[in-house]
Amino acid sequence: MALDGSKPQFKLLGTRPNRPDGLDKVTGRARYGADLNAPGQLHGAILRSPHAHARIVSIDASKALALKGVKAVVTRADFATGLTGDDWNMQENCMAGEKALYDGHAVAAVAATTPLLAKDAAKLIEVEYEILPHVTDVDEAMKEGAPVIRDGAADYSVPDGLHPNVVRYYENGKGDLEAGFAEADLIVERSFKTEAAHQGYIEPHACLAQLGTDGQGELWCCTQGHWFVRQMCTAALGIETSQLKVTPSEIGGGFGGKTTVFIDPVALALSRKAGGTPVKLVMSRSEVLRATGPTASASMDIKMGMTKDGRITAASGVFRMQGGAFPGAPVDVTTDLAFANYRIENVHHVGYDVMTNRPKQAAYRAPGAPMAAFACESVVDEMATKLGIDPLDIRLKNGVVEGDRSTYGPKVKKVGLIETLEAAKAHPNYAAPLGPNQGRGVASGYWMNWGGDTSASVAIGEDGAVAVTVGTPDIGGSRASMALMAAETFGIPYENVRVHIADTASLGINEPTHGSRATFASGLAVIQSAKECIQKMCVRAAEKWDIDPDAVTWEDGFAKPSGPNAGDFEPLSIAEIAGEMSDTGGPIAGHFEANPGKFGGSFGTHVVDVEVDPETGRTTILRYLVVQDAGKAIHPSYVEGQFQGGAVQGIGWALNEEYVYGPDGRLQNPIFLDYRVPVASDLPMIDTVIVEVPNPGHPYGVRGVGETGITPPLPAIANAVAAATGVRFTELPLSPPKVLAGIKAAKHA
Amino acid sequence: MASFANSKDSAKLGGCPDHGDLMNYHTPTSFSDASAIASATSGVTRFLAGGTDVLVQLRSDLVTPDDLIDIKHIEGVKDITQRADGGWDLGVAVAGAEMTEHAALIADWPGLVEGMDLIGSTQVQGRATLVGNLCNGSPAADSVPGMVAAGCTVTVTGPDGSRKVAVEDIPAGPGRTTLQKGELISKVHIPARGENGGDAYLRFIPRTEMDIAVVGCAVNLRIEGDIITEARVVMGAVAPTVVLVNDAATAIIGSTLDETALDALAQAATAACNPIDDKRGTIEFRKDVAGVLAKRAAKIAYGRAKGEAQ
């Protein structure tokens, strides 16, 4: 599975053919979560808590059930009991038990013959609440006397004396911090805050569920990972995994937020209660914002020391991560990756996972990394400015290379940070002249990527065309990259390969399309499966020619004698071998099941130019450059798309996206009008440079590129705003009221 | 959906024919019929022209009307007509997109039209109307400051006949108007532009489009030579209703819009603000930006009055 050095020149990898699913998607033929209907289906609606924290005293659904056309009402009593750990958290988040834990927490659900009837019926369910004190801010939640979200939620890692809302503690370090700071000529210490940001996928969660009285069910849903969905749903409902078949729809964005479940177990429970009638459940945007996972918010303290010539001598960080009303904020990742760009001898980090009355956080593109990058890269930028050192040079000086000991422990493998910094320095954007009120910001970021459980199969058709079957839903063009890797391996045209995303009954288990793993892990599985097919086809050719299978080689889609000594035979094409396969031993297919561990991390460096209106505090992005290591870009257009998408989501998070809670603990902006993601006219064309430092752990050098791209934007933009205004902002988002207030305060100071 | 031929027709709409909570949908063919229907209703009543607020509020469960009166079927509601005096009459269902395609209207009132043009997306522009924006009662309505600055009036039709009302007298507070039960607006009247005039509207939003004004400002003025002789300055999103700021107008009348006048204008605009702290902006921010926008809008209006290309 190592890098295949025998193929330095690729015929197809690195080309940009049309994606196989493109026509379906631009014509509206592709079927997304809400596009499937079943005869006789019911429609579900969920009743949600209007309170941030309240004990559920009673639920009376008699008025809803009295409506003609209402077929079922479910509450927590209709789910399995006795769950523990993550399963319990997931179940509790999908349907509240004793308490409603946040504004929007599901309390009951109804299934009826029409969507409007279901919605009206849900309003008739009477819930008696005992309202409890609430807390939504991470720092407030840790203070003595803060309302306790759930006693006993903390795990073994939490030291004595901390508030019960602190549910996980993480500490990591090396070297001698005191000595490191003593060596420094400049020490900068600052505190930072970031708000929660939602993944903002355009397609709300949707599913069609059927679960019969025989305990067998089927689920069609919009997800990044249907085996995860199967595991969670069957756990929540108390049935065996094999009894539920989950089929993924096309997916209108996920960014990590669709690696878990919110409505699917509820739809299945409604179907079961309605006697096995299929139930369709579709979330509104407001439900998505109130009750699905945003990323964690963070409160952080950073201290770094540097010598006059720009060498980082020591770094320490404290990271308080707010993950909603459940454990699970990505405190370990935030902590580990905070200083991961740098070679630092003396480093120490502490992380706290803190619960509040907010929705359960979910993964969001490099979960945990952007917040830490914002804090750390802001401090590095400030130090570079104070010492008069170019921000790229300071990173070139301290940036990690293969063989260094990383700040969080393991040895650094072959990575491309230095290459991205050099490419950024050489890019014309870095030399573009700046006008008044304009500033340039630089930051780097990292994501370690992932392998994970992976199954795939490749089957040869009767005409020699190839069917590739993978279990990772296609979010960012992975059908195209799978087809390219299969076609490259076989030596056949791209168009002769068709890629399918299988349901949970058709392959071994697969982790979701997450962790930037699909092109790496499913790609590797496809290559290995193709190689198994090739080996079998070589055997068929050897048997036909009556020579040793070892004397047959595969080249450009043909089985050939390996040399003059093997014999003189006309090469056999994949089509010829396939046409005869029924008579030469039967079907030809290959498959692969493993947990590939040699994934390779990806570094990126961003350079952004902004202009800040000094009279209104409004920031305009003028130029934006993403440079990132892809290992090998299988389909460069989709790699560039990932780079640009990460940058754009980072721009939104940095400038205007935030969860605004009122004093009553209710979310004030659960619509896209007030939850302000960037619109197209807010953005310049995002420039991209693909760096390729091959991953030694993949046959074609693939690293995975999905997540790194959102790590540098937060600090890069904050650094650019600091350069444009002369004011260092330490709290995101950099919304106009905040920036204008900062500019005014600096003027008066 | 079926079409409804005359004003007596109405249809029952609702979540489900099996339960009682139904909505009456009316399609009158005259304003007096529309007024009569509205007078006779007892529950929540909404008029439907473009529907870009009503339907969104309906779907978000904010407002569920018992009676929905669709006034698009009344003759002339989509007409833009120039009067003999040079002014303009606009039907109540004229969409933003029709105004922004109307070269003569834009030549007369670029500020009024650009206020309307800022609302929503291209798709929304195909439906959204001036009157809907006015009657929705939002203090942040983008088209209202421009209408007030221009000195627009509307005809209000009610049970007792019709009357003309200044646009600034319609809003009563967030989500409320001064229209009485059974009353609706049946036409918009824009004054004649006359010589040496110019108007402009600017709003502040954190993004570039698809957003709601955090502060809005319309300026309409007339000059003689370089001197401003008439002016109307109107602020949006800084008080419960749009505010016609006479002090701001006074600050620039008689001036050449020099720095002193601009500073006085900004101060007056800021002083007229009575904003709230909310998710879209702070009180301090709104006050500051009100002054900034007033200066910038006045400069554009002044340039237009002088015939400079904008």
Interface residues (C-beta under 8 A of the other chain):
Chain A: L67 K68 G69 A112 T113 T114 L116 L117 K119 D120 S286 E615 T616 G617 R618 L655 N656 V660 Q668 N669 I671 L673 D674 R676 P678 V679 S681 D682 S735 P736 P737 L740 A741 K744
Chain B: G14 G15 C16 D18 H19 D21 S60 D61 F204 P206 R207 T208 E209 M210 D211 I212 V214 D278 K279 R280 G281 T282 E284 F285 D288 V289 V292
